[in-house]
Amino acid sequence: MEFFVAGLALFFVPHFFTATPLIRRKLVGVIGDNAWRGLLTLCALAGWVLVGKGWSNVPNTLLFAPKAWAVQLAPILVSIGLVLFVIGGANLRGYIKHVLGHPMLVGVVLWSGVHLLANGGWRETVLFGSFLLFSLYALCSLLLAGKRLSFVPDWKRDAIGVGVGLVVAIGVMHGHKGLFGVAVS
């Protein structure tokens, strides 16, 4: 369980700094933007490794009954979430990014929210609840700080993001059992 909690902390603490513009500016001013991005990437990867290592050691007491509608909608909402994650992660400056501002965070809200409701175990609640709460915090923080790019949107970038995102979604759904031990129904 220690690995699981340490992994979540290692992932979310640096991301919290990134999602809080004043703290991020101070850190980037001290170590530089590239060093900050590298450190954030290393912490995220190490966090995921620790979460994965600790996952099986976390008791999975059922906290609530999974919502049947969430289980049924999960493939659709997760696919949309992955498309938005790709668009945001690749910084594809199309109309979707122009309208949403932070599509990666909106995608994580969809992904984590539906996973939270489609599961009922303690460890899933902690994992997906953490991502949901953090993403909502980050989205609100960045929107309140006025953190939006100004650009001329391009439909081609939307098409690329949707295409790549759907390929990723199909791959994740087909590999879900092998990757995470649970088949997508």
Backbone as CSV, one residue per row, in Angstrom:
resi,resn,N_x,N_y,N_z,CA_x,CA_y,CA_z,C_x,C_y,C_z
1,MET,0.816,-1.194,0.000,0.000,0.000,0.000,0.861,1.260,0.000
2,GLU,2.040,1.169,0.625,2.931,2.325,0.694,3.350,2.785,-0.705
3,PHE,3.630,1.805,-1.582,4.028,2.154,-2.947,2.898,2.891,-3.668
4,PHE,1.681,2.418,-3.468,0.505,3.022,-4.105,0.357,4.483,-3.681
5,VAL,0.404,4.735,-2.393,0.241,6.098,-1.870,1.430,6.974,-2.281
6,ALA,2.640,6.425,-2.182,3.832,7.196,-2.573,3.780,7.543,-4.060
7,GLY,3.303,6.611,-4.874,3.189,6.860,-6.308,2.205,7.968,-6.624
8,LEU,1.062,7.939,-5.941,0.080,9.010,-6.151,0.654,10.363,-5.730
9,ALA,1.342,10.387,-4.594,1.946,11.637,-4.126,3.012,12.126,-5.112
10,LEU,3.849,11.208,-5.586,4.906,11.581,-6.524,4.330,12.096,-7.844
11,PHE,3.191,11.575,-8.237,2.545,12.045,-9.460,1.865,13.399,-9.244
12,PHE,1.081,13.512,-8.175,0.210,14.680,-8.027,0.877,15.922,-7.444
13,VAL,1.847,15.794,-6.576,2.446,16.998,-5.978,3.085,17.888,-7.051
14,PRO,3.954,17.353,-7.916,4.501,18.225,-8.969,3.425,18.741,-9.940
15,HIS,2.420,17.913,-10.216,1.342,18.370,-11.087,0.532,19.490,-10.425
16,PHE,0.382,19.417,-9.116,-0.285,20.500,-8.388,0.482,21.809,-8.591
17,PHE,1.812,21.745,-8.523,2.619,22.950,-8.743,2.414,23.490,-10.159
18,THR,2.332,22.585,-11.135,2.111,23.001,-12.517,0.742,23.637,-12.699
19,ALA,-0.248,23.115,-11.996,-1.618,23.619,-12.137,-1.873,24.881,-11.323
20,THR,-0.883,25.309,-10.566,-1.002,26.534,-9.784,-0.025,27.537,-10.395
21,PRO,-0.514,28.428,-11.276,0.372,29.275,-12.077,1.424,30.058,-11.283
22,LEU,1.089,30.579,-10.136,2.057,31.357,-9.358,3.226,30.478,-8.913
23,ILE,2.929,29.290,-8.405,3.993,28.375,-7.963,4.812,27.913,-9.160
24,ARG,4.144,27.588,-10.270,4.863,27.124,-11.462,5.831,28.189,-11.960
25,ARG,5.376,29.441,-12.024,6.259,30.527,-12.483,7.503,30.636,-11.611
26,LYS,7.330,30.518,-10.296,8.481,30.611,-9.386,9.446,29.452,-9.610
27,LEU,8.918,28.238,-9.750,9.784,27.083,-9.970,10.519,27.168,-11.300
28,VAL,9.806,27.541,-12.340,10.428,27.668,-13.664,11.476,28.779,-13.635
29,GLY,11.214,29.849,-12.883,12.197,30.923,-12.756,13.487,30.465,-12.099
30,VAL,13.386,29.488,-11.211,14.562,28.988,-10.497,15.316,27.939,-11.313
31,ILE,14.602,26.955,-11.875,15.303,25.847,-12.545,15.187,25.859,-14.065
32,GLY,14.323,26.695,-14.625,14.147,26.749,-16.079,13.014,25.858,-16.544
33,ASP,12.424,26.220,-17.675,11.248,25.512,-18.185,11.561,24.077,-18.584
34,ASN,12.657,23.867,-19.315,12.984,22.507,-19.754,13.292,21.594,-18.574
35,ALA,14.019,22.100,-17.585,14.325,21.294,-16.400,13.040,20.962,-15.649
36,TRP,12.123,21.938,-15.553,10.859,21.675,-14.872,10.058,20.600,-15.599
37,ARG,9.981,20.706,-16.927,9.242,19.708,-17.700,9.862,18.318,-17.553
38,GLY,11.187,18.266,-17.560,11.879,16.988,-17.376,11.617,16.396,-16.002
39,LEU,11.682,17.229,-14.970,11.418,16.772,-13.609,9.974,16.290,-13.466
40,LEU,9.042,17.027,-14.058,7.630,16.638,-14.015,7.421,15.285,-14.694
41,THR,8.060,15.082,-15.830,7.950,13.819,-16.557,8.521,12.666,-15.731
42,LEU,9.693,12.865,-15.139,10.305,11.819,-14.318,9.427,11.469,-13.112
43,CYS,8.896,12.481,-12.458,8.014,12.237,-11.301,6.754,11.500,-11.724
44,ALA,6.183,11.879,-12.862,4.966,11.217,-13.347,5.242,9.747,-13.657
45,LEU,6.328,9.480,-14.365,6.662,8.090,-14.704,6.959,7.271,-13.451
46,ALA,7.751,7.822,-12.548,8.070,7.113,-11.303,6.796,6.900,-10.484
47,GLY,5.919,7.886,-10.471,4.655,7.756,-9.750,3.818,6.620,-10.298
48,TRP,3.711,6.541,-11.639,2.932,5.463,-12.251,3.533,4.093,-11.942
49,VAL,4.862,3.999,-11.950,5.521,2.731,-11.640,5.187,2.307,-10.204
50,LEU,5.270,3.255,-9.272,4.965,2.942,-7.872,3.484,2.578,-7.679
51,VAL,2.590,3.300,-8.349,1.162,2.965,-8.261,0.934,1.540,-8.776
52,GLY,1.536,1.223,-9.913,1.395,-0.126,-10.473,1.975,-1.195,-9.565
53,LYS,3.123,-0.899,-8.963,3.768,-1.855,-8.059,2.921,-2.078,-6.812
54,GLY,2.306,-1.031,-6.308,1.529,-1.146,-5.087,0.083,-1.548,-5.272
55,TRP,-0.411,-1.523,-6.508,-1.830,-1.767,-6.805,-2.357,-3.053,-6.182
56,SER,-1.652,-4.160,-6.382,-2.159,-5.456,-5.914,-2.097,-5.597,-4.392
57,ASN,-1.329,-4.755,-3.726,-1.217,-4.832,-2.265,-2.235,-3.957,-1.548
58,VAL,-3.047,-3.235,-2.314,-4.048,-2.363,-1.700,-5.340,-3.155,-1.530
59,PRO,-5.888,-3.182,-0.310,-7.158,-3.890,-0.137,-8.238,-3.257,-1.012
60,ASN,-9.055,-4.089,-1.601,-10.062,-3.552,-2.501,-11.467,-3.803,-1.968
61,THR,-11.715,-3.252,-0.817,-13.024,-3.335,-0.197,-14.030,-2.596,-1.060
62,LEU,-15.184,-3.187,-1.255,-16.232,-2.540,-2.039,-16.844,-1.402,-1.225
63,LEU,-16.780,-0.189,-1.759,-17.340,0.988,-1.085,-18.765,1.278,-1.529
64,PHE,-19.036,1.020,-2.798,-20.372,1.269,-3.339,-20.572,0.382,-4.560
65,ALA,-21.814,0.168,-4.900,-22.129,-0.640,-6.083,-21.815,0.158,-7.340
66,PRO,-21.089,-0.444,-8.274,-20.822,0.255,-9.535,-22.127,0.649,-10.224
67,LYS,-22.128,1.795,-10.849,-23.316,2.292,-11.551,-23.395,1.620,-12.926
68,ALA,-24.499,0.926,-13.189,-24.664,0.196,-14.448,-24.573,1.126,-15.650
69,TRP,-25.142,2.322,-15.558,-25.097,3.253,-16.679,-23.662,3.708,-16.953
70,ALA,-22.833,3.813,-15.897,-21.436,4.212,-16.093,-20.653,3.107,-16.793
71,VAL,-20.941,1.857,-16.430,-20.287,0.724,-17.084,-20.644,0.716,-18.567
72,GLN,-21.915,0.971,-18.884,-22.356,0.961,-20.281,-21.793,2.130,-21.071
73,LEU,-21.701,3.308,-20.437,-21.205,4.492,-21.138,-19.686,4.599,-21.157
74,ALA,-19.001,3.806,-20.341,-17.549,3.917,-20.215,-16.805,3.850,-21.556
75,PRO,-17.092,2.893,-22.443,-16.335,2.871,-23.698,-16.472,4.168,-24.509
76,ILE,-17.647,4.753,-24.509,-17.871,5.992,-25.275,-17.183,7.169,-24.590
77,LEU,-17.424,7.332,-23.282,-16.853,8.478,-22.569,-15.334,8.395,-22.465
78,VAL,-14.799,7.191,-22.277,-13.345,7.037,-22.229,-12.740,7.319,-23.601
79,SER,-13.403,6.885,-24.659,-12.901,7.189,-26.017,-12.852,8.692,-26.253
80,ILE,-13.904,9.389,-25.868,-13.919,10.850,-26.001,-12.810,11.453,-25.134
81,GLY,-12.670,10.937,-23.917,-11.622,11.418,-23.025,-10.231,11.224,-23.609
82,LEU,-9.981,10.063,-24.221,-8.667,9.805,-24.824,-8.417,10.694,-26.036
83,VAL,-9.445,10.950,-26.829,-9.301,11.887,-27.955,-8.904,13.260,-27.419
84,LEU,-9.600,13.724,-26.380,-9.278,15.034,-25.804,-7.886,15.041,-25.180
85,PHE,-7.495,13.930,-24.559,-6.158,13.819,-23.974,-5.091,13.954,-25.058
86,VAL,-5.302,13.278,-26.185,-4.352,13.356,-27.306,-4.277,14.790,-27.843
87,ILE,-5.421,15.409,-28.035,-5.443,16.781,-28.560,-4.713,17.732,-27.620
88,GLY,-4.976,17.611,-26.327,-4.306,18.472,-25.355,-2.835,18.150,-25.207
89,GLY,-2.518,16.859,-25.139,-1.129,16.443,-24.959,-0.250,16.797,-26.135
90,ALA,-0.786,16.700,-27.325,-0.026,17.032,-28.525,-0.134,18.517,-28.880
91,ASN,-0.898,19.253,-28.071,-1.114,20.691,-28.304,-1.592,20.950,-29.734
92,LEU,-2.569,20.166,-30.162,-3.127,20.316,-31.509,-4.106,21.487,-31.508
93,ARG,-3.711,22.549,-32.137,-4.447,23.811,-32.075,-5.572,23.874,-33.102
94,GLY,-6.571,23.075,-32.844,-7.769,23.063,-33.675,-8.919,23.722,-32.941
95,TYR,-10.099,23.526,-33.482,-11.291,24.134,-32.897,-11.651,23.522,-31.536
96,ILE,-11.337,22.238,-31.373,-11.640,21.587,-30.096,-10.826,22.241,-28.982
97,LYS,-9.533,22.434,-29.201,-8.688,23.088,-28.197,-9.100,24.546,-28.030
98,HIS,-9.483,25.178,-29.115,-9.902,26.578,-29.055,-11.136,26.746,-28.161
99,VAL,-12.087,25.830,-28.281,-13.328,25.916,-27.505,-13.101,25.478,-26.053
100,LEU,-12.420,24.356,-25.850,-12.265,23.810,-24.503,-11.140,24.467,-23.707
101,GLY,-10.146,24.986,-24.375,-9.024,25.610,-23.684,-8.030,24.600,-23.149
102,HIS,-8.490,23.644,-22.380,-7.625,22.639,-21.758,-8.222,21.245,-21.989
103,PRO,-8.188,20.763,-23.244,-8.842,19.492,-23.557,-8.266,18.295,-22.806
104,MET,-6.971,18.322,-22.476,-6.398,17.199,-21.753,-7.075,17.056,-20.384
105,LEU,-7.258,18.158,-19.692,-7.903,18.103,-18.381,-9.366,17.678,-18.488
106,VAL,-10.063,18.162,-19.502,-11.454,17.745,-19.705,-11.495,16.239,-19.998
107,GLY,-10.542,15.752,-20.787,-10.456,14.320,-21.074,-10.203,13.496,-19.828
108,VAL,-9.331,13.982,-18.949,-9.050,13.253,-17.705,-10.275,13.270,-16.791
109,VAL,-11.023,14.361,-16.779,-12.265,14.415,-15.998,-13.231,13.335,-16.493
110,LEU,-13.395,13.214,-17.805,-14.289,12.182,-18.357,-13.784,10.783,-18.013
111,TRP,-12.497,10.537,-18.260,-11.891,9.224,-18.024,-12.005,8.828,-16.551
112,SER,-11.582,9.717,-15.676,-11.569,9.379,-14.249,-12.980,9.321,-13.668
113,GLY,-13.844,10.231,-14.091,-15.207,10.248,-13.562,-15.977,8.986,-13.898
114,VAL,-15.902,8.542,-15.143,-16.646,7.336,-15.529,-16.019,6.092,-14.896
115,HIS,-14.674,6.064,-14.781,-14.037,4.930,-14.112,-14.408,4.893,-12.626
116,LEU,-14.492,6.042,-12.006,-14.869,6.118,-10.598,-16.258,5.526,-10.375
117,LEU,-17.200,5.909,-11.228,-18.582,5.445,-11.070,-18.796,4.007,-11.546
118,ALA,-17.957,3.542,-12.468,-18.106,2.188,-13.005,-17.444,1.133,-12.113
119,ASN,-16.682,1.584,-11.134,-16.043,0.681,-10.180,-16.604,1.010,-8.810
120,GLY,-16.314,0.210,-7.850,-16.813,0.522,-6.515,-15.815,0.223,-5.428
121,GLY,-14.632,-0.243,-5.838,-13.619,-0.642,-4.873,-12.861,0.542,-4.284
122,TRP,-12.279,0.299,-3.124,-11.537,1.334,-2.416,-10.383,1.867,-3.259
123,ARG,-9.553,0.958,-3.811,-8.377,1.429,-4.547,-8.759,2.168,-5.828
124,GLU,-9.815,1.716,-6.514,-10.269,2.440,-7.711,-10.811,3.814,-7.331
125,THR,-11.506,3.870,-6.212,-12.046,5.152,-5.750,-10.918,6.125,-5.430
126,VAL,-9.884,5.632,-4.763,-8.739,6.497,-4.445,-8.029,6.933,-5.728
127,LEU,-7.762,5.986,-6.620,-7.037,6.308,-7.852,-7.828,7.265,-8.746
128,PHE,-9.024,6.857,-9.134,-9.794,7.681,-10.070,-10.341,8.934,-9.401
129,GLY,-10.660,8.846,-8.121,-11.095,10.036,-7.390,-9.989,11.075,-7.310
130,SER,-8.745,10.621,-7.124,-7.602,11.547,-7.091,-7.451,12.265,-8.429
131,PHE,-7.534,11.507,-9.511,-7.415,12.124,-10.836,-8.568,13.087,-11.110
132,LEU,-9.772,12.699,-10.699,-10.923,13.568,-10.918,-10.786,14.868,-10.129
133,LEU,-10.474,14.763,-8.841,-10.337,15.969,-8.015,-9.202,16.858,-8.506
134,PHE,-8.058,16.239,-8.824,-6.941,17.046,-9.311,-7.296,17.752,-10.616
135,SER,-7.900,17.029,-11.548,-8.221,17.617,-12.861,-9.221,18.751,-12.726
136,LEU,-10.189,18.591,-11.840,-11.139,19.686,-11.611,-10.441,20.888,-10.983
137,TYR,-9.544,20.634,-10.027,-8.766,21.727,-9.431,-7.939,22.438,-10.499
138,ALA,-7.207,21.659,-11.288,-6.322,22.231,-12.309,-7.116,23.028,-13.333
139,LEU,-8.238,22.490,-13.769,-9.068,23.179,-14.746,-9.556,24.513,-14.191
140,CYS,-10.069,24.494,-12.982,-10.546,25.742,-12.352,-9.400,26.725,-12.139
141,SER,-8.273,26.230,-11.649,-7.124,27.084,-11.377,-6.623,27.768,-12.645
142,LEU,-6.479,27.000,-13.706,-5.963,27.564,-14.960,-6.975,28.498,-15.614
143,LEU,-8.254,28.165,-15.538,-9.273,29.046,-16.114,-9.371,30.354,-15.333
144,LEU,-9.318,30.278,-14.003,-9.374,31.495,-13.179,-8.143,32.378,-13.393
145,ALA,-7.013,31.737,-13.713,-5.786,32.497,-13.968,-5.753,33.042,-15.395
146,GLY,-6.769,32.705,-16.191,-6.807,33.178,-17.573,-5.804,32.472,-18.464
147,LYS,-5.414,31.236,-18.112,-4.410,30.493,-18.877,-5.050,29.844,-20.100
148,ARG,-5.107,30.585,-21.191,-5.621,30.069,-22.461,-4.724,30.567,-23.575
149,LEU,-4.425,29.688,-24.502,-3.634,30.083,-25.661,-4.491,30.867,-26.641
150,SER,-3.868,31.795,-27.311,-4.544,32.521,-28.375,-3.941,32.052,-29.697
151,PHE,-4.775,31.518,-30.562,-4.292,30.992,-31.845,-5.441,30.922,-32.827
152,VAL,-5.091,30.743,-34.092,-6.092,30.555,-35.140,-6.296,29.052,-35.296
153,PRO,-7.502,28.554,-34.998,-7.731,27.104,-35.057,-7.732,26.574,-36.488
154,ASP,-7.426,25.273,-36.592,-7.331,24.601,-37.880,-8.039,23.245,-37.776
155,TRP,-9.000,22.999,-38.665,-9.760,21.739,-38.652,-8.866,20.524,-38.859
156,LYS,-7.770,20.679,-39.596,-6.883,19.540,-39.849,-6.318,18.995,-38.548
157,ARG,-6.011,19.877,-37.633,-5.460,19.435,-36.344,-6.514,18.694,-35.528
158,ASP,-7.771,19.117,-35.641,-8.851,18.375,-34.992,-8.957,16.972,-35.587
159,ALA,-8.886,16.884,-36.902,-8.990,15.578,-37.571,-7.852,14.656,-37.138
160,ILE,-6.651,15.192,-37.057,-5.503,14.401,-36.599,-5.733,13.926,-35.169
161,GLY,-6.158,14.824,-34.299,-6.388,14.478,-32.894,-7.470,13.434,-32.724
162,VAL,-8.567,13.596,-33.451,-9.658,12.621,-33.361,-9.195,11.266,-33.903
163,GLY,-8.511,11.271,-35.026,-8.030,10.013,-35.615,-7.053,9.282,-34.709
164,VAL,-6.041,9.993,-34.238,-5.044,9.365,-33.363,-5.694,8.954,-32.042
165,GLY,-6.547,9.812,-31.496,-7.220,9.502,-30.240,-8.087,8.260,-30.332
166,LEU,-8.793,8.095,-31.444,-9.626,6.904,-31.619,-8.777,5.642,-31.771
167,VAL,-7.647,5.753,-32.446,-6.734,4.604,-32.550,-6.222,4.232,-31.155
168,VAL,-5.848,5.232,-30.362,-5.402,4.981,-28.987,-6.528,4.340,-28.181
169,ALA,-7.742,4.875,-28.304,-8.888,4.344,-27.553,-9.156,2.886,-27.917
170,ILE,-9.129,2.568,-29.191,-9.357,1.185,-29.634,-8.254,0.284,-29.093
171,GLY,-7.021,0.755,-29.156,-5.895,-0.022,-28.620,-6.026,-0.262,-27.123
172,VAL,-6.402,0.777,-26.397,-6.565,0.642,-24.945,-7.701,-0.330,-24.621
173,MET,-8.813,-0.220,-25.338,-9.937,-1.117,-25.067,-9.590,-2.574,-25.354
174,HIS,-8.887,-2.803,-26.469,-8.512,-4.183,-26.809,-7.441,-4.719,-25.867
175,GLY,-6.567,-3.854,-25.384,-5.499,-4.299,-24.491,-5.805,-4.121,-23.018
176,HIS,-7.004,-3.671,-22.681,-7.346,-3.344,-21.294,-7.171,-4.543,-20.362
177,LYS,-7.607,-5.710,-20.785,-7.493,-6.917,-19.944,-6.023,-7.233,-19.677
178,GLY,-5.216,-7.196,-20.706,-3.792,-7.499,-20.525,-3.050,-6.443,-19.722
179,LEU,-3.423,-5.187,-19.924,-2.752,-4.086,-19.222,-3.215,-3.932,-17.782
180,PHE,-4.519,-4.039,-17.568,-5.090,-3.683,-16.265,-5.849,-4.812,-15.584
181,GLY,-5.957,-5.969,-16.247,-6.602,-7.121,-15.623,-8.119,-7.134,-15.692
182,VAL,-8.709,-6.162,-16.370,-10.165,-6.089,-16.472,-10.526,-5.870,-17.937
183,ALA,-11.366,-6.750,-18.479,-11.792,-6.598,-19.868,-12.845,-5.508,-19.984
184,VAL,-12.819,-4.802,-21.095,-13.864,-3.814,-21.389,-15.054,-4.570,-21.920
185,SER,-16.216,-4.345,-21.283,-17.421,-5.086,-21.707,-18.176,-4.350,-22.777
